[in-house]
Amino acid sequence: MKKTLVLMLSLFMTTQSFAAPLNLDYGSMIKEVNACKKTIYGCTAEQEIDIARFNGVIMDAYELNNYLSQDTQKSIFIPLALDNSELLTLAAATSLGVIAFKNDQDIMDVIQAHKSSTTAQIATVGNFLGTGTAGMAIAAGSYFVGVYFENNKLKKAGLFMVGASLATSIVTLAAKTTFGRARPNTGEGPYSFFNSGAKSFYSGHTGQAFTIATVISEMYKDDYPIVPYVAYGVAAITAYARMHDQAHWASDVIIGAVAGHLITKLAMNAMNHNSDGRGGVEIYPGFDPSSGSFMIYLEWKEKEKAQPMKCSRMPDGSRKIEACLAEGFAKAAKK
């Protein structure tokens, strides 16, 4: 009897709850859904779909697929932070560059005094290796050979070369235009800067050669430890060639080599979706309601701190191994 009364009471309360009017503030809900339109990031594809639903707009399959295919990431992240080894390289190169800068004329005089037919042939090879034509040929060759032999690492190296070469070229052109340093063959000396049309600082050929060398070294240094020595050694021929032909000063090629190396490291990391978790600049569009104008925002993002794996708190055993493997695969999939 008691069970019957409890059951009837439960049914009565349930019926009453369904019969009670729902107190939903649709105005506030719609306002909340539409709030994304006023944010600096804008609305994601999912938010656009929610807005359409609340406004009673029926989307056909074509429109729905268009929204879902949109990139929900409104910002562009450019990793710029250097790790300890790269900072050490930069510091050493800066010191060497300062020494070379003070002795640019003396170094150039020594190189010119020891020119021969052999050095001329070496310079011809070095100059070619530093051209964009050679760089693109090596990149395309790596990619298509990788396609033919189904070698993903070789294909990836080709793509990295293209992206890194573009990044290096943009920075190099900016530096050349800004500093306007006179080339050695003009006879104006090593300390003539800010000349219109002068593009000695820094060496673009050297930067390009070290870009290719860096990609090859980073991709194959673990498999073949000798690769970095060979790659950077070949790139050094381009640096020598530019001084041999009086196209650049010693300080130009030193800075060009370091710039090519570091810009390539950053570009490779960017193309690898910041797998190293570096800090950098995030760029995203925005809208200023007060002025009614669109703006571009820059925000510095700190380096991601390494988070311990959750499975590390589990007791040792087969379950911990399985959990760590699963967590590792999940993190790799996100990257």
C-alpha positions in Angstrom: 0.0 0.0 0.0 2.8 2.4 0.9 4.6 1.7 -2.3 1.4 2.4 -4.3 1.0 5.8 -2.5 4.6 6.8 -3.1 4.3 5.9 -6.8 1.1 7.9 -7.2 2.6 10.9 -5.5 5.7 10.7 -7.8 3.5 10.6 -10.8 1.4 13.5 -9.6 4.5 15.7 -9.0 5.9 14.8 -12.4 2.7 15.7 -14.1 2.6 19.0 -12.2 6.2 19.8 -13.2 5.3 19.3 -16.9 2.2 21.3 -16.6 4.0 24.3 -15.0 5.0 26.9 -17.6 8.7 27.1 -18.4 10.2 30.5 -17.4 12.7 30.9 -20.2 14.1 34.3 -21.1 14.6 33.9 -24.9 15.7 37.5 -25.3 18.7 37.0 -23.0 19.5 33.7 -24.7 19.5 35.3 -28.2 21.5 38.2 -26.9 24.1 35.7 -25.5 24.3 33.8 -28.7 24.8 36.9 -30.8 27.5 38.2 -28.4 30.2 36.6 -30.5 29.6 39.2 -33.3 31.1 41.9 -31.1 34.2 40.0 -30.0 37.6 40.6 -31.6 37.7 36.9 -32.8 34.2 37.0 -34.4 31.9 34.0 -34.5 33.0 30.5 -35.1 31.2 28.2 -37.6 29.3 26.5 -34.8 28.2 29.8 -33.3 26.9 31.0 -36.7 24.8 27.8 -36.9 23.4 28.5 -33.4 22.5 32.0 -34.4 20.7 30.7 -37.5 18.7 28.3 -35.3 17.7 30.9 -32.8 16.6 33.3 -35.6 14.5 30.6 -37.2 16.6 30.4 -40.3 16.5 27.0 -42.0 19.9 26.2 -43.6 20.0 23.8 -46.5 22.7 21.1 -46.7 24.9 23.3 -49.0 25.0 26.3 -46.5 25.5 24.0 -43.6 28.5 22.3 -45.2 30.0 25.8 -46.1 29.8 26.8 -42.4 31.3 23.5 -41.2 34.1 23.7 -43.7 35.2 27.2 -42.4 38.3 27.4 -40.3 37.2 28.1 -36.8 40.6 29.6 -35.9 40.3 33.3 -36.5 43.9 34.2 -35.5 47.3 33.5 -36.9 50.1 32.5 -34.5 53.7 33.2 -35.3 56.2 31.5 -32.9 59.1 33.8 -32.3 60.7 32.6 -29.0 64.2 31.0 -29.3 65.3 28.1 -27.2 68.6 28.1 -25.2 70.8 26.6 -27.9 69.4 29.1 -30.5 70.0 32.0 -28.1 73.6 30.8 -27.6 74.0 30.7 -31.4 72.6 34.2 -31.7 74.9 35.5 -29.0 78.0 33.9 -30.5 77.1 35.1 -34.0 76.5 38.6 -32.8 80.0 38.7 -31.1 81.6 37.3 -34.3 79.6 39.7 -36.4 80.8 42.7 -34.3 84.5 41.5 -34.7 84.0 41.0 -38.5 82.3 44.4 -38.8 85.3 46.1 -37.3 87.6 44.3 -39.7 85.5 44.0 -42.9 87.9 45.8 -45.1 90.9 43.8 -43.9 89.1 40.5 -44.4 88.0 41.5 -47.9 91.6 42.5 -48.8 92.9 39.0 -47.7 90.2 37.2 -49.8 90.9 39.3 -52.8 94.7 38.8 -52.5 94.2 35.0 -52.7 91.9 34.6 -55.6 92.7 32.1 -58.3 91.0 30.1 -61.1 90.2 27.4 -58.5 88.6 29.8 -56.1 86.7 31.3 -59.1 85.2 27.9 -59.8 84.3 27.3 -56.2 82.6 30.8 -56.1 80.6 29.9 -59.2 79.2 26.9 -57.5 78.6 28.7 -54.2 76.8 31.6 -55.9 74.4 29.2 -57.7 73.6 27.3 -54.5 72.5 30.5 -52.9 70.0 31.4 -55.6 66.3 31.0 -55.3 66.4 28.8 -58.5 68.7 26.3 -56.8 66.6 26.4 -53.6 63.3 25.7 -55.3 64.9 23.0 -57.5 66.2 21.2 -54.3 62.8 21.7 -52.6 60.8 20.4 -55.6 63.3 17.5 -56.1 62.9 16.5 -52.4 59.2 16.6 -52.6 58.7 14.7 -55.8 61.3 12.1 -55.0 59.5 11.6 -51.7 56.2 11.2 -53.6 57.7 8.6 -55.9 59.3 6.6 -53.2 56.5 7.2 -50.7 59.0 8.8 -48.3 57.0 11.2 -46.0 60.1 12.7 -44.4 61.5 13.7 -47.8 58.2 15.2 -48.9 58.0 17.1 -45.6 61.5 18.4 -46.1 60.6 19.8 -49.5 57.5 21.6 -48.1 59.6 23.0 -45.2 62.2 24.3 -47.7 59.5 26.3 -49.6 57.9 27.8 -46.5 61.2 28.6 -44.8 62.7 30.1 -48.0 59.7 32.4 -48.3 60.0 33.5 -44.7 63.8 34.1 -45.0 63.3 36.1 -48.3 60.8 38.4 -46.7 63.0 39.2 -43.7 66.1 39.6 -45.9 64.4 42.1 -48.2 63.2 44.2 -45.2 66.8 44.3 -43.8 68.3 45.2 -47.2 65.8 48.0 -47.8 66.2 49.4 -44.2 70.0 49.5 -43.9 71.0 50.3 -47.5 74.6 49.2 -47.1 76.9 49.7 -50.0 78.5 46.6 -51.5 82.2 46.1 -51.5 82.5 46.5 -55.3 81.2 50.1 -55.2 84.5 51.3 -53.5 82.6 53.2 -50.8 84.0 51.2 -48.0 82.4 49.0 -45.4 80.6 51.7 -43.4 78.4 53.3 -46.0 74.8 52.8 -44.9 71.3 54.1 -45.8 72.0 54.5 -49.5 69.1 54.3 -51.8 69.1 51.0 -53.8 72.1 49.6 -51.9 71.5 46.1 -50.6 74.6 44.6 -49.1 73.3 44.0 -45.6 72.7 41.2 -45.2 73.5 38.4 -47.7 70.4 36.9 -49.2 72.3 34.2 -51.0 73.9 33.1 -47.8 70.6 33.2 -46.0 69.0 31.0 -48.7 71.9 28.5 -48.6 71.7 28.2 -44.8 67.9 27.9 -45.0 68.2 24.7 -47.2 71.1 23.4 -45.0 69.0 23.9 -41.8 66.0 22.1 -43.1 68.1 19.1 -44.2 70.0 19.1 -40.9 66.9 19.3 -38.8 65.2 16.5 -40.7 68.1 14.0 -40.9 70.5 14.8 -38.0 69.1 12.0 -35.8 69.3 9.4 -38.6 72.7 10.5 -39.9 74.8 12.6 -37.5 77.2 13.6 -40.3 74.4 15.4 -42.3 74.6 18.8 -40.4 78.4 19.0 -41.0 78.0 18.4 -44.7 75.0 20.6 -45.1 76.4 23.6 -43.3 79.8 23.1 -44.9 78.2 23.3 -48.4 76.3 26.4 -47.3 79.6 28.0 -46.2 80.8 27.8 -49.8 78.0 30.3 -50.7 79.2 32.7 -47.9 82.7 32.5 -49.3 81.5 33.1 -52.9 79.7 36.3 -52.0 82.9 37.7 -50.5 85.0 36.3 -53.3 83.0 38.2 -55.9 82.9 41.4 -53.7 79.2 41.2 -53.4 79.1 41.2 -49.6 81.3 42.0 -46.6 82.2 39.3 -44.0 79.7 40.7 -41.5 77.0 40.5 -44.2 77.5 36.8 -44.7 77.8 36.0 -41.0 74.5 37.7 -40.2 72.9 36.2 -43.3 73.9 32.7 -42.2 72.6 33.1 -38.7 69.4 34.8 -40.0 68.8 32.0 -42.5 69.3 29.4 -39.7 67.2 30.9 -37.0 64.3 32.1 -39.3 64.2 28.6 -40.7 64.0 27.0 -37.3 61.1 29.3 -36.4 59.4 28.8 -39.8 59.6 25.0 -39.5 58.1 25.1 -36.0 55.3 27.3 -37.3 54.5 24.9 -40.1 54.6 22.1 -37.6 51.8 23.8 -35.6 54.2 25.1 -32.9 55.0 21.6 -31.8 57.8 23.0 -29.5 55.3 25.1 -27.6 57.2 28.4 -28.2 56.0 31.8 -27.3 55.2 34.2 -30.1 52.9 36.8 -31.5 49.2 36.1 -32.2 47.6 38.2 -34.9 43.8 38.5 -35.2 41.3 40.9 -36.7 39.0 43.1 -34.6 36.4 45.8 -34.7 36.5 49.1 -32.7 32.9 50.1 -32.0 33.9 53.6 -30.9 35.5 54.5 -34.2 33.6 52.1 -36.4 36.8 50.8 -37.9 38.4 47.4 -38.4 41.8 46.8 -36.7 44.6 44.3 -36.5 45.5 43.2 -33.0 48.9 41.8 -31.9 49.2 39.8 -28.7 52.3 38.2 -27.2 51.7 34.6 -26.1 54.1 33.2 -23.5 55.8 29.8 -24.0 53.6 26.9 -23.1 54.7 25.3 -19.8 55.3 21.6 -19.9 52.4 19.9 -18.2 53.1 16.5 -16.4 51.1 13.7 -17.9 48.0 12.7 -15.9 49.0 9.1 -16.0 52.1 9.9 -14.0 50.0 9.9 -10.8 48.9 6.4 -11.3 50.6 3.5 -9.5 53.2 1.6 -11.6 51.9 -1.3 -13.6 50.4 -2.3 -16.9 47.4 0.0 -16.5 49.7 3.0 -16.1 51.6 2.0 -19.3 48.3 1.7 -21.2 47.0 5.1 -19.8 50.3 6.9 -20.7 50.3 5.4 -24.2 46.7 6.5 -24.7 47.4 10.0 -23.3 50.5 10.3 -25.5 48.6 9.4 -28.7 45.9 11.9 -27.8 48.4 14.7 -27.4 50.1 13.8 -30.7 46.7 13.8 -32.5 45.9 17.3 -31.2 49.2 18.6 -32.8 
